[in-house]
Amino acid sequence: MRAYHRNKYQEKPLYPCEPWNITEDSFSVETNHHNEAIFSLGNGYMGMRGTLEEDYSGPDYTSTPGMYINGVYGSEEIIYPEEAPDLPRQSQTMLNLAKWSSINLYINGEKYDLLQGEVSDYSRSLDMKKGVLLRELTWTSPGGKKIFFNILRFLSQDKPHLGMIIYKFKPLNFSGHVLLKTRIMGDSTNYHHLRNKRELVVKDRGFQGEIEYIIQKATSTFIATGMACRNVLIPSNEGVIISKKHLSSEKGLSVEYELNVEKGKEYSLQRYLCVYTSLDLGLNIDFSELENKLKNKLINNLNIAVEMGDKNLLKKHTDYMAEYWSDVDVKIYGDLALQQAFRFNAFHLLQSTGRDGRTNIAAKGLTGEYYEGHYFWDTETYIMPFFLYSRAEIAKSLLMYRYHNLDKARKNARRVRLDGALFPWRTINGEEASGFFMGSTVQYHINADIAYAIYQYYNTTKDKDFLHNYGAEILVETARMWIDHGGYIPLRDGKFCINEVCGPDEYKPGVNNNCYTNYMARFNLQWAIEVIKKTAEENPKAYRDLKERIKLEEEEIDAWQKAADNMFLPFNKELGIHPQDDSFLYKEAIDVDAIPSEEISLVKHWHPLVIWKYQVIKQADVILLMLLLGNLFSLEEKKANYDFYEPKTTHDSSLSPAIHSIIANEIGYMDDAYNYFMMTARLDLDDYNNNAYQGVHTACMAGSWLALIKGFAGMRNYDGKLYFNPCVPRKWKGFAFKIKFQDRQIKISVKRDKTYYKLITGEEIRIFHKGERFLLSAGRGIEKSNF
Ligand code: BGC
């Protein structure tokens, strides 16, 4: 039984298959938690879960309201049972901030509640084209009052500090008294991870004219966050508004409107939001001054937003989305469920990714608190390639995030007595946030993953400025780490070995010579040498500055060369495979297919010591190497490795199937290629792992894109040259996508029998189709046979 037979992808989709929307057509307590994640909105700066505007009266465990700002975190001491020299001391947890979206409505004292009375004509729909969430429904109160709601919300992509809710309602069978109440509450807490439930304190709150503002401060990190809201009620004439009250309590603020409504008339409450944090203003100012600055910034910007008005704000946001889709949209012909999933994934990736060089993308984006809002290697290995070919500026800002945290990575290297820099395995602020070293902080390969991402970025953009002024420094410091960590081992023929690491397969921590790590470290060293030479030639000033800044010596470069030339590269002649590490082949093999489904994922059911002793793999490791450095391995080697490792893999990480799909594609295992691909695309939408309520799986989302583009389209980018090897799975008619590459935009449309390449913008370029090099001229299309 292959891993994908355990998967639920063959079951019916949870949402109707629509090209641009995700729609829930009835409300239920059972699906509420999952939908909160699915209907999350975000703009890279902030994110909010799809929690209802009105109070939810279902059981607590079926709802986790969440409002997050990328990069805003709390911290507490990591408690170890024993002395733990040099282990990280402080955790980092993305904070759940003030809930600003609360709106309640009462008709003659009856509170609107989806779980009371009757609901009809219900729909909640995420419109991905426009980037808005729209709810429409008719509610009949237990007392028989009928009211229609149309509630739209969005967080502006164009103006990341702004967002709004447009809350419309129409009394259908009554006229009379309605009470409308908006709230912003500062008593928010995290649902997971933080022990200190009082982490956030309200430092200031109040009204300034019509504006409500609240300033919260994290007691551990001193990060202050400010939110301001302003309601605009339409119509606002006196006959409608009987009274308006501004109420303030220790926890927050509310505004209450008593309204005299008329049957059949529409009323609209526009609730504008503005958010800023102390991180936006620079931390080095004294707190009292900061509070005022924050407040002024909020109020000024909120006023600008209100002046712009809902239509303008929304238009700018939807224009942004239209531009995004025009470059990023992937078309899948003949499978609407997949088409929908691709858009959903591309939408959430945009929503979750910080684009300011200061923030990054968390494993769960801004849609949930799992993994504490931490950024991992997921960024460089899975998510950055997704942006690289359509929004290279986002890819760059993700790399700049690493550059800005290089000093902390240097410190992290010293923690484990290493030279150079060691990037943290899990982090928000750039410091290592994981107290777990087995299978976690020992994944030093993250250094090489970042080096590889710089290579990909440069090959795609030819951005020399980045390479000389930022990339080079990261490469030197990561290379230094490898040289210090590895060593020449006499009983290994004097080869350069890298011991005590964990590769991508977290089920094999603390191993020697993890094949992935050694190859990638060698790549890191070679690429560092190349970039240093390039910088010296192309930008002598940048080179001199760099040398001076980080005291780079010529002998160091010789040492990198020597280590790269002598790197121990595992290969087993008898089996014709690349051993995952020194010990893997000597472990007991088990029948992974025979493990009962209830015990998958193993990490949740088996003691680590049990997992470690078997030949059982969590996720693509050698197989990932076959993709990233694929030009170093023959097809036979890839096939042999796949045949050996794939049956031993449980895919307990959602990062795994996409990579298997790509390699299966390359070696011609088309059923595997399709089935593994299908494990990725709708993972969150159809909740294959029953855990999407914790937040979406951003790396897997990007993985589905990788599996299509690098798998079915067979795209590779080696040394700045583009290769395609396209095919179409039996069940589809074809697919199409655009990429930006070295100042050009190319459209690729793949049909069963042929592929059509068109250069949309930029100068002619030579690319490869199934091994044949051909010229793609400006404005012209070329058709190539797929056989
Ligand atoms: C995977 C890691 C990944 C992390 C966050 C883990 O389950 O094994 O490779 O970085 O999840 O997505």
Boltz pocket constraint, residues with backbone or C-beta under 6 A from the ligand:
constraints:
  - pocket:
      binder: B
      contacts: [[A, 363], [A, 371], [A, 376], [A, 377], [A, 378], [A, 504], [A, 506], [A, 618], [A, 619], [A, 652], [A, 653], [A, 654], [A, 655], [A, 699]]
      max_distance: 6.0
